Amino acid sequence: MTPRPELGADEFVDSVLEVAARDASIARVLREICGLDGAARASALDLVGAHLRIHSAAGDVLDCVLALKRDDVARRIAERLGPA
């Protein structure tokens, strides 16, 4: 599943990294989330998604949370962000 119909995984990763480049706090959180093993990352993101749904987050935000659950997406983000 791609995060948004008009974006493939590569474009999504590029977009996320552009945002992270502008805000160090986002980069820091992404490093931590994407550095988790798949099961821990999925569990954490399930909690984040539930919280966002309660607060009626936009669909594209929920799509991003789903995309971060994907091992391939998380691995590419972590590799490109590098160590803290």
C-alpha positions as CSV (number, residue, x, y, z in Angstrom):
1,M,0.0,0.0,0.0
2,T,1.4,3.4,-1.0
3,P,0.8,6.3,1.4
4,R,-1.2,8.3,-1.1
5,P,-2.5,7.3,-4.5
6,E,-0.5,10.0,-6.3
7,L,2.8,9.2,-4.5
8,G,4.9,6.1,-4.8
9,A,7.1,4.9,-2.0
10,D,10.1,6.8,-3.3
11,E,8.3,10.0,-3.7
12,F,6.8,9.6,-0.2
13,V,10.2,9.0,1.3
14,D,11.6,12.1,-0.5
15,S,8.7,14.2,0.8
16,V,9.1,13.0,4.4
17,L,12.8,13.7,4.2
18,E,12.2,17.2,2.8
19,V,10.1,18.0,5.8
20,A,12.6,16.4,8.2
21,A,15.4,18.6,6.7
22,R,13.4,21.7,7.7
23,D,12.7,20.6,11.3
24,A,15.2,18.8,13.4
25,S,12.5,17.7,15.9
26,I,10.7,15.8,13.1
27,A,14.0,14.2,12.0
28,R,14.7,13.1,15.5
29,V,11.3,11.5,15.9
30,L,11.6,9.8,12.5
31,R,15.0,8.4,13.4
32,E,13.6,6.9,16.6
33,I,10.4,5.5,15.0
34,C,12.1,4.2,11.9
35,G,14.9,2.7,14.0
36,L,12.5,0.4,15.8
37,D,12.1,-3.2,14.8
38,G,9.0,-3.8,12.7
39,A,6.7,-5.1,15.4
40,A,7.6,-2.4,17.9
41,R,7.2,0.3,15.2
42,A,3.8,-1.1,14.1
43,S,2.6,-1.1,17.7
44,A,3.8,2.4,18.4
45,L,2.2,3.7,15.2
46,D,-1.1,1.9,16.0
47,L,-1.2,4.0,19.1
48,V,-0.4,7.2,17.2
49,G,-3.0,6.3,14.6
50,A,-5.7,5.7,17.2
51,H,-4.9,9.0,18.9
52,L,-5.0,10.8,15.5
53,R,-8.4,9.2,14.6
54,I,-9.9,10.3,17.9
55,H,-8.9,13.9,17.0
56,S,-10.1,13.6,13.4
57,A,-6.8,14.0,11.8
58,A,-6.7,14.4,8.0
59,G,-6.6,11.3,5.9
60,D,-3.2,12.2,4.5
61,V,-1.8,12.2,8.0
62,L,-3.2,8.8,8.7
63,D,-1.8,7.6,5.3
64,C,1.7,8.8,6.5
65,V,1.3,6.8,9.7
66,L,0.4,3.7,7.7
67,A,3.3,4.2,5.4
68,L,5.8,4.4,8.3
69,K,4.7,0.9,9.3
70,R,6.2,-0.5,6.1
71,D,9.6,-2.0,6.6
72,D,10.9,-0.8,3.2
73,V,9.8,2.8,3.8
74,A,11.1,2.9,7.4
75,R,14.4,1.4,6.3
76,R,14.9,4.0,3.5
77,I,14.0,6.9,5.8
78,A,16.4,5.6,8.5
79,E,19.2,5.1,6.0
80,R,18.9,8.5,4.5
81,L,18.5,10.3,7.8
82,G,21.6,8.6,9.2
83,P,22.6,8.6,12.8
84,A,21.7,11.5,15.1
